[in-house]
Each structure stands twice: as structure tokens, then as C-alpha cells.
Amino acid sequence: MKNKIIVIITFLAGIVSLNSCLKDDADYWKDDVAGKVYATIAKPGLQTQSLLPIPDEVKISFLVNIASDELPTTTNTITLAFDNAAIDAYNVKLRDAAIANNDTLDNGEPDYKHYVPFPSASLTNSTITIPAGARNAYAEIKVANADTIRLDGNYMLAVTIIDATAPIAANMKTVLYAFPLANEYEGDYLSEGSRDHPTAGFETFSYAKLTFTTVNATTVRKGQTGNYTGYQLDITVTDRVIVVGGVDCFEVDLAIIGMADPNDMGMYTSYEGEPMNYYNPITRVFELYYYYSVAAPRKIRETNSRL
């Protein structure tokens, strides 16, 4: 694996309800807060950042902000701290939502992600200074040793403004980062191949970049089957070794996601005399040959090469 961090940031719905949106632009500044100044986190609520399971340090920056209708004329400071109580509160929200939606496990308990604090993290500077004439500055979190935690665990950090020279906006003072871990197969792939359809005929395809995402420690999900976007494809790398061209490769198991009958598919062992359905750890290539719809097979042959 390359000693490289791949960062994916997705902004999601916030844990904190934004009852009144504090904007710096005077055109959007509400009349009832005219002339007032607030300390905020510019993008509060829940965010996610995917980490590779390697020891390298990852730095995460976010903006802290002095919200006002006019530029501040004095220096402001904002003090931040990790806030495990905010993680607990978020877990309660997830649990309540699971109960309301009747999402339960086999034992009847609510089915929801329960987050725990990420074990190796620090704030680069807990106190941020914003000079007069400016509204914002970057704060920074550092996380590391993602190789030492469970790939299937649910990890999170929460950072809250605990002190500031300006009044703290209660609905914009906390940011939460969830940290899903990427397995070694997650990434972007060149995907090329063909789909042999019983009525539509033989079609070739080539996608310059398709992103495979982590399902668990050994499985990645491809957003389509061949060139068909109606189904997704889960690829699980097993410990079964197959020698291809003198290289020890690993057989894969496939599952098509989205079919009414998940068993209405199958895998072929070879294509034109060559073995199929394996992962080459040297070239980082998945060679696949499979079908769906047993009654009228749609045969898909594809090569997925890591970019």
C-alpha cells in the first residue's frame, strides 16, 4: 500500500438545529441581531472523513468565525476543547431515531451506530486568535494511528467552543467528525469490460474512474455491475490463494446488491481459458466474470485496475 492518506470529506446534516442562521453578509443579517457579535464554528454539526488504516498523521482544518454585520474592530479569541458529551448526545439522537423507525436487531435492541471517541487525537492549538478587521481563522485537529483501531468500529471526535471574547452562538458551537476507516481496496479504479445481454446484445464499456468504497475489512462496493447502474456489486477478497502468472492472487466472492433475489446470480471460473474472479495484490487489479438472472444470464466480464 502506498504510504499516502486519502481524504474524503462529506458534509451531512448537523446534530445541532440551526434555528437562526448567523451570516457575515449584512444582507442576510437578521434585524433582531443587528449590531451583535457571536463566536461560531463556521460549519457546525456532523461531518465525515474517511481514513486509511495506516499510522500516518492526518490534519483536519475547520473555520472558527466571528459572526457580525460589521467587521470586528477588536481582536477576538476562541477557545476549543474536545467534547465527549456531544458524542453521547449524538448517540442518543441516533438511538431515538432507531426506536422511532422500529429499526431493531434480532434481540430487539435498537439498531444504530454507537460512536466512541477516536483514541489518538489532539488539537494543534486550543485557543485561536482572530485579529481586528478579520472574522475567521482555521483551527486544526490531528489524528493518527488509524492502523491500531478496529476497521468496523464507529469512531468520532467532537470539538466545542468553550470560551470566547464574543458571546458563543449555542446552535453553532460544536462540530462532530465521524471517522469511517477505508480498507486497503478502497479507491478509484479504471473499469473496463463487456456485458453480454440476451436481448440487447454485446456491449463494451470503459470508465476512466469508478470509486470503490469500504463495506468492511475485506469488502469494497462498486456502484454498478459492469455498465448497468441499477445494481451495485460487493467484492470480498478471501484468503483463498490462486496462482496467476506466477503471482499469488486471492479469490474473490461477489454479491450483487439491489436484486429482488440476491441468489439470482453466479460466477464463472474462467474466461477464454484464463482464471477469473480474483485480486492481484501486485498490480492491484480485480479480474471478474459473473452473471445475473439465471433464467436469461447477463454475462459481465470486467477488469478493474487501481489508479
Steps between C-alpha positions, in 0.01 A plus 500: 500500500627846421585701808242760413193641665181517295261756642133505419284760670122494477280761666188348656205620701610657828429375848419855599181657365585834345205700624643828381774509242773747588649648185787740453334668204289792624238424232412180691555628852174478693365826636473370854875432520618815324810639665566181694807276477515122546775238514414203278637200320440583136368153407362342816340160530600161361769445240676181390858436404621167371839380622729230368605247769862621517697677776555831316375819661204672333427868553142627485438873475174685559400864528410678820317822444400832653153554355403867478341746264812718507866403506618461862710793618671310783701179525294195591603165644314170486588204724420147387492162673411141419145430613413136569164605642403618150580150368277351770221741402536400136477132593176573685358669188594196288346262752178700521477507120547122483225449756265736315564316173474152659856418394596209726755221525402134530500537878255791481752770591511820288721465193721807470865601486642565842798732475802506730773766516788457257788389727794689351424868442614846600417863437791683341406817685208510740480881493456677168569872462307697239649847449298819475364550150462125440216261566649151486803278539576129468505256787670164455456147632764233461411128499740210463552124544188404306669163445455411866121528522224268384411538134134432581494737798306827518734783597431869543645824632298800617651846542311777682562868562531521878610862536521811283533876527169526311175332608489136384222406258352196675368349176830538313766411755565128435636299209504119493725289278416137434794289384409199284814302423578405141634152432800452274281437194306826516589751232453601138518243221512490123213264415488334158312204361182381336142397570345225288122550519259236364290760312705821492806315374871550570607836644846617598569765762787703638487734800807712567423517873256313721529527878488180706393561861562303819230265629717319754861388543497278191214632285464797267188616318493596133213730407391295198518154343699537179330788322166447675431757773183333629700270728811536713773240539670392824844346452641301793867403497545154656810323631469233227818519292504452123826521303465712186806565286726396785335745744312393811159663455190479717164368388206734548135442580241721332154616608269712287318759711151613401354186345167372627658155535866532607562139399400563137864533394816297461872509427701341220835339576668595171473720190656384174715258696622755756410475871253757627368663815818582686701795632864549402675675794802591287317677217200585724256372238165321539426255215131411505260287294149447630133512405160591635154363409537122487207463257659734245858573609648846461870412481741763626875486448697784655852606595533757778846656530592720797594853395 
